């Protein structure tokens, strides 16, 4: 298998960034938006090495207020990626309102499977409750997961993947609790990489790969291979291959 580039499965990027600036990163980046209105600004883009997700960030009052399930379902047809969505225990959005929105999103993704990057800050148990009650069988990725060992085991049983950023590498026990076949990496730029080595930018997951390698006793190159293999499996499980850029489809084929 040829050497594959860094794969960043969750980052935040300025909506008006030029495609060539993303390509200069030398990485594949899955980019989260925070609201339907944000996604509307990038929906027609056709970047070669990046994927833009449709999201509704649970920490933002305006994003939740602007959420419309029918509009979301329509937007879902134009992307393979849903991000950032979920629940936030520190948000000013009322918890029952957050949960109603998240349940609608999960229901839409049950019907049209997608790779869904799920926020669970101070809400790990509540996120698992929603997933447990759903019929979602593929695509759930727990981004920056901070659950207990018991919750992690349940998430694994529910079929979830885990997207690890640099901050998580400082907790090797958490990394060792994640099955290797469910492991992905992210920067969560500009938040999740704020303690990482410079330069901090989307797609620069090498420090994350190195941290995982130390925790698991692997070479960083092996971590890269594992992550791509897992991402390929996630694409296959959700059936979103046709929605991805052609260049990314070729990389996934190489990783299978």
C-alpha positions as CSV (number, residue, x, y, z in Angstrom):
1,X,0.0,0.0,0.0
2,X,1.4,3.4,-0.9
3,X,2.1,5.9,1.8
4,X,-1.2,7.7,2.6
5,X,-1.4,11.4,3.8
6,X,-2.5,12.5,7.3
7,X,-6.2,12.0,7.8
8,X,-7.9,14.6,10.1
9,X,-11.5,13.4,10.9
10,X,-12.6,16.6,12.7
11,X,-11.4,20.2,12.3
12,X,-12.9,23.7,12.1
13,X,-11.8,25.9,9.2
14,X,-12.7,29.3,8.0
15,X,-15.6,28.9,5.6
16,X,-14.1,31.2,3.0
17,X,-10.7,29.4,2.8
18,X,-9.6,28.8,-0.8
19,X,-9.4,25.2,-2.0
20,X,-5.8,25.5,-2.9
21,X,-5.0,26.6,0.7
22,X,-6.6,23.3,2.0
23,X,-4.6,21.3,-0.6
24,X,-1.4,22.9,0.6
25,X,-1.9,21.3,4.0
26,X,-1.0,17.9,2.4
27,X,-3.7,16.2,4.4
28,X,-7.2,14.9,4.0
29,X,-9.4,17.0,6.4
30,X,-13.0,16.5,7.4
31,X,-14.3,19.9,8.3
32,X,-17.1,20.5,10.8
33,X,-19.6,23.3,10.5
34,X,-21.6,24.6,13.4
35,X,-25.0,25.4,11.9
36,X,-27.1,24.8,8.9
37,X,-26.5,28.4,7.8
38,X,-22.7,27.8,7.9
39,X,-23.1,24.6,5.9
40,X,-25.2,26.5,3.3
41,X,-22.2,28.7,2.6
42,X,-20.0,25.7,1.7
43,X,-22.5,23.2,0.3
44,X,-21.7,23.8,-3.3
45,X,-17.9,23.5,-2.8
46,X,-16.1,20.6,-4.5
47,X,-12.7,20.5,-2.7
48,X,-10.3,17.7,-3.9
49,X,-9.0,16.7,-0.5
50,X,-11.5,18.0,2.1
51,X,-15.0,17.1,3.1
52,X,-17.4,19.7,4.6
53,X,-19.9,18.4,7.1
54,X,-23.4,19.7,7.9
55,X,-23.7,20.4,11.6
56,X,-25.6,21.9,14.5
57,X,-23.3,22.5,17.4
58,X,-25.0,21.9,20.7
59,X,-23.1,24.6,22.5
60,X,-24.4,27.4,20.3
61,X,-27.9,28.9,21.0
62,X,-28.1,30.4,17.5
63,X,-27.3,27.1,15.8
64,X,-30.0,25.2,17.7
65,X,-32.5,28.0,17.2
66,X,-31.9,27.8,13.4
67,X,-32.1,24.1,13.1
68,X,-34.9,22.8,10.8
69,X,-35.1,19.0,10.4
70,X,-36.4,19.2,6.8
71,X,-33.7,21.5,5.8
72,X,-31.1,19.3,7.5
73,X,-32.5,16.2,5.7
74,X,-32.2,18.0,2.4
75,X,-28.6,19.1,3.1
76,X,-27.7,15.6,4.2
77,X,-28.0,14.5,0.5
78,X,-25.1,16.6,-0.5
79,X,-22.4,15.4,2.0
80,X,-21.0,12.2,3.5
81,X,-20.2,13.9,6.8
82,X,-22.3,15.2,9.7
83,X,-20.5,17.5,12.1
84,X,-20.6,18.9,14.6
85,X,-23.6,17.5,16.3
86,X,-24.4,16.0,19.8
87,X,-25.0,17.2,23.3
88,X,-23.1,19.7,25.6
89,X,-23.6,19.7,29.3
90,X,-22.2,23.2,29.7
91,X,-24.3,24.8,26.9
92,X,-26.8,27.6,27.4
93,X,-29.2,25.6,25.1
94,X,-31.7,23.8,27.4
95,X,-30.9,20.2,27.7
96,X,-34.3,19.0,26.5
97,X,-34.0,21.3,23.5
98,X,-30.5,19.9,22.7
99,X,-31.7,16.4,23.0
100,X,-34.7,16.9,20.8
101,X,-32.4,18.4,18.1
102,X,-29.9,15.6,18.4
103,X,-32.6,12.9,18.3
104,X,-33.9,14.4,15.0
105,X,-30.4,14.4,13.6
106,X,-29.8,10.8,14.6
107,X,-33.2,9.8,13.1
108,X,-32.2,11.4,9.8
109,X,-28.9,9.6,9.8
110,X,-30.7,6.3,10.5
111,X,-32.5,6.8,7.2
112,X,-29.5,8.2,5.3
113,X,-26.4,6.8,6.9
114,X,-23.5,9.2,7.2
115,X,-20.2,9.5,9.1
116,X,-21.4,11.6,12.1
117,X,-18.9,13.3,14.4
118,X,-20.6,13.5,17.8
119,X,-19.8,16.1,20.5
120,X,-20.4,14.8,24.1
121,X,-18.8,17.3,26.5
122,X,-20.2,16.7,30.0
123,X,-22.9,14.7,28.3
124,X,-21.3,11.3,27.6
125,X,-24.1,9.4,29.4
126,X,-26.9,11.3,27.6
127,X,-25.3,10.8,24.2
128,X,-25.1,7.1,24.8
129,X,-28.8,7.1,25.9
130,X,-29.8,8.6,22.6
131,X,-27.6,6.2,20.6
132,X,-28.9,3.2,22.6
133,X,-32.5,4.2,21.9
134,X,-31.9,4.7,18.2
135,X,-31.7,2.3,15.3
136,X,-28.3,3.8,14.2
137,X,-26.1,0.9,13.3
138,X,-23.2,2.7,11.5
139,X,-21.4,6.0,11.3
140,X,-21.3,7.2,14.9
141,X,-17.9,8.7,15.7
142,X,-17.4,10.0,19.3
143,X,-15.2,13.1,18.9
144,X,-12.9,14.1,21.8
145,X,-14.4,11.3,24.0
146,X,-14.1,11.7,27.8
147,X,-16.4,8.9,28.9
148,X,-15.8,6.5,31.8
149,X,-14.3,3.1,31.1
150,X,-17.8,1.6,31.5
151,X,-19.3,4.2,29.0
152,X,-16.4,3.5,26.6
153,X,-17.3,-0.2,26.7
154,X,-20.9,0.5,26.0
155,X,-20.0,2.9,23.1
156,X,-17.9,0.1,21.6
157,X,-20.8,-2.3,22.0
158,X,-23.0,0.2,20.2
159,X,-20.6,0.2,17.2
160,X,-19.1,3.7,17.8
161,X,-15.7,4.8,16.5
162,X,-13.5,7.2,18.5
163,X,-11.8,10.3,17.1
164,X,-8.7,11.1,19.2
165,X,-7.0,14.5,19.4
166,X,-3.8,15.7,21.0
167,X,-5.4,16.5,24.3
168,X,-6.6,12.9,24.6
169,X,-3.0,11.5,24.1
170,X,-2.2,12.8,27.6
171,X,-4.5,10.0,29.0
172,X,-2.9,6.8,27.7
173,X,-5.3,4.6,29.7
174,X,-8.2,6.1,27.7
175,X,-6.4,5.3,24.4
176,X,-5.7,1.8,25.5
177,X,-9.5,1.3,26.2
178,X,-10.3,2.0,22.6
179,X,-10.2,-1.0,20.3
180,X,-7.6,-0.5,17.6
181,X,-10.2,-1.2,14.9
182,X,-12.3,1.8,16.1
183,X,-9.6,4.3,16.3
184,X,-9.5,7.6,14.2
185,X,-7.5,10.8,14.7
186,X,-8.4,14.5,14.6
187,X,-6.9,17.9,15.3
188,X,-10.2,19.5,16.3
189,X,-8.3,22.6,15.3
190,X,-8.3,25.2,16.8
191,X,-9.4,23.8,20.2
192,X,-8.3,20.2,20.4
193,X,-4.7,21.0,19.2
194,X,-4.1,24.1,21.4
195,X,-1.5,22.2,23.5
196,X,0.1,20.4,20.6
197,X,3.4,21.3,19.1
198,X,3.6,24.2,16.6
199,X,2.7,24.7,13.9
200,X,-0.9,24.0,14.8
201,X,-3.2,23.7,11.8
202,X,-5.9,21.4,10.4
203,X,-4.5,18.1,9.1
204,X,-1.4,18.1,11.3
205,X,-2.2,14.9,13.1
206,X,1.4,13.6,13.4
207,X,1.6,14.6,17.1
208,X,-1.6,12.7,17.7
209,X,-0.3,9.7,15.8
210,X,2.9,9.8,17.9
211,X,1.0,10.0,21.1
212,X,-1.1,7.0,20.2
213,X,2.0,5.1,19.1
214,X,3.6,5.6,22.5
215,X,0.5,4.5,24.4
216,X,-0.1,1.4,22.3
217,X,3.5,0.4,21.6
218,X,3.3,0.9,17.9
219,X,5.2,2.8,15.3
220,X,3.5,6.1,14.1
221,X,3.4,4.7,10.6
222,X,1.4,1.8,11.8
223,X,-1.0,4.1,13.5
224,X,-1.5,6.0,10.2
225,X,-2.2,2.7,8.4
226,X,-4.7,1.6,11.1
227,X,-6.6,4.9,11.0
228,X,-6.9,4.7,7.2
229,X,-8.1,1.1,7.4
230,X,-10.7,2.1,10.0
231,X,-11.8,5.0,8.0
232,X,-12.3,2.8,4.9
233,X,-14.4,0.4,7.0
234,X,-16.5,3.3,8.2
235,X,-17.0,4.5,4.6
236,X,-18.1,1.0,3.6
237,X,-20.4,0.6,6.6
238,X,-22.2,3.8,5.8
239,X,-22.1,3.5,2.1
240,X,-21.0,7.1,1.5
241,X,-18.3,6.3,-1.0
242,X,-20.1,8.0,-3.9
243,X,-20.4,11.2,-2.0
244,X,-16.6,11.6,-1.5
245,X,-14.1,13.4,-3.7
246,X,-12.6,11.2,-6.4
247,X,-9.1,11.6,-4.9
248,X,-10.3,10.5,-1.5
249,X,-12.0,7.5,-3.0
250,X,-8.7,6.4,-4.5
251,X,-7.0,6.7,-1.2
252,X,-9.7,4.7,0.6
253,X,-9.3,2.0,-2.1
254,X,-5.6,1.9,-1.3
255,X,-6.3,1.5,2.4
256,X,-8.8,-1.4,2.0
